[in-house]
């Protein structure tokens, strides 16, 4: 029951906003309704700790002779930090909306509903529940993006993003089939050694890490509030599964290769995030970079590390994306967010560099500069002048807005100390030293050099574009399309009936020869 | 009153009467109400059991004799009767919204009646003749008198007609087997002829080429109806054989044949759907793959196989009806249903476009949509037997999903500044919306579909035990 409480609060608040919008469009306090829903959901997630761990289930799918499936949600060490981060983000989005031009209640309702779906995804207790939650989020994103984008290429990018996520979901279904082949219905408690890698691919593909791809290169449609929610909830839903993959299932000769493949998006995204002209335009790279670090943690058999990066992605990302009205006196708030991604002892990412399998330290090295670039980008974007000045806001807004940002920073600190099994740890603290030095250097470079040489390095963004690869794929598809057209034209042509009979005779003779 | 009179003669006669009417809405209303009534009666009314309603007592007799042949409907037939008439009600009610009621409903009612008769007739070999009658009735429905019949319609007629002698011959041989069960040669010949007959009736690989041709040239709604009712009835007809003949049901080779054919149909259907540029043809290939899934489900054997087969029935009718309705609406906007002609149509035909996408994704087995639970069960069941076969099936499903994504890309590719709008009429919107909701409902709570089958008497005496 406690598990469903936050989802219930969020959905009820969203429905209330919808009903008010339809029947009392002049209602003056939709913001209060939205905030109440978010705060109650936050409290609801906190209440999970009363009975921990716990699970909740819906009735089993019928008939039982066919389905071995009971939709289940878990409140445990994996889902709790993610759920807390998501509700914190929702509350922060609504609190900080006072300084933005976002007074329409519908984006708040959207944020609340998305957060509810996000909680259902991160707390999914089995792959099928996860699949359903993922699909709901994907459909929500597809509809939102198609409604808000203009132009053929932008719309195509939206559909491509949806298609890639669908393929990612397909990997989970395939993992389930692989488990079934071993006569072991898939459950997060027992994942066969073959299925684990497919779950990793599912998550990696949805996040754009494995293989590197970035459908939304231009983040100019959905800005701070709802846009941040959409991007981060979607990422959190894909990240949570990483912590549920047993370390042993990924111990294969392919692991070093996959680590190397993951390092590429990590460094690329870090660099692009650093050089993005503002944090919103850099948002896809932040998500990609942090997600790559989380995937790398999983590959190094450190689920705690992946949770750390996942939580930091949401909370620290939320902090910098929502920091639109700026003032020197509150600069400490976003900079407090640095704690979350520092990998220093007792920070959420403290366990980031621990390694639970035999992966060599050598494979850690490419990820350190990636982390440094992400930190440097974070500092650079936090130091920008921003969209508005906080001083120009109403007095109450000057209290609520920093409160929203503080909530994110405070949750980040809290989760480092009291988050999940494996948090509150020293971790590999010395790795933070070279990272800090590198990040410092990158910040200086960014602030002094980058602004002057933007045009010269703008081509860097195109270096890793996969256009030639897609062109190659396209030519293969065209060839196969020609082949398919030849076959269908032959079978549907004048002699089609005879071709069909001939084909049947051929198949029957082949089968009888095989049988004989 | 007899059950055949209610579920066979009455709809056929009503079809004849409705052909005399001109008012689309009246035809739709009468046919919709009658089909819904027949479905509800099948659900609630036991056959051959005396029923007392206050002072009145009556009993639905199970049999009716006609020219020495018997039409028999028993309690075990009520489930498929409810499915066929419930499905027909679903199809007929939306027909007037696209102004096709006058053409579809009279013939549709008669076709349904004849196909029910085919499942009820004894000796069963007369079923072939009744199916052929239904096929002949489908021709004027598919090809209006002012239009020259296309290649797909002719092929449909040819393949279904070739099937008839195979079924008749096998029926004759089966009578011989009953008299002399030890004659293995006779058994093999009979099984081969029966298999060929069903392969032609069901449009099994490689005899399915007429389906994409038909969906390309005929009205999408009519084609959808035909592609729903004929394979569904043929499947139940085939299951009747399996239930009746132990030697056929217990044949060691049967599961592997069903599985191989099913995998072939899913893979080739999905692969060819991937390369299509015509939405009607894509629907045709999805139907082929869907028949493959049904065969594959049956190939899994036992109660698991039968249950997965039954689970597919309701999502299929909803998915196909929604897809056909959506395509019929889109056809009003564009000269043809090619991807190029429908570029950006999603902005102004948003209900139909969403319907087409959801239906195609559902038939591809996408999560949250009606066909997903049954497909998931089939993937899992098949994986337990052969992971290699599952790979082929998965690739086929992927092909179907990609074809749906291609449609989505085309429908969403509106030039910058294109306005949003809703061109569908209110009635079209309502039917499309009902279709969307049912797809989601059955995708998330498949137990509702399962309860339909569980509540009714067992369909088969031996099959699935």
Interface residues (C-beta under 8 A of the other chain):
Chain A: X59 X61 X62 X63 X65 X66 X67 X128 X131 X132 X134 X135 X136 X139 X146 X150 X151 X152 X155 X156 X158 X159 X162 X163 X166 X167 X169 X170 X173 X174 X176 X177 X178 X180 X181 X183 X185 X480 X481 X484 X485 X487 X488 X491 X492 X496 X497 X499 X500 X503 X504 X507
Chain B: X151 X155 X158 X159 X199 X206 X207 X209 X212 X213 X271 X272 X274 X275 X303 X304 X307 X308 X311 X344 X346 X366 X367 X368 X373 X376 X377 X379 X380 X381 X382 X383 X384 X387 X390 X394 X398 X401 X402 X405 X408 X409 X412 X413 X414 X415 X416 X417 X444 X446 X447 X450 X451 X454
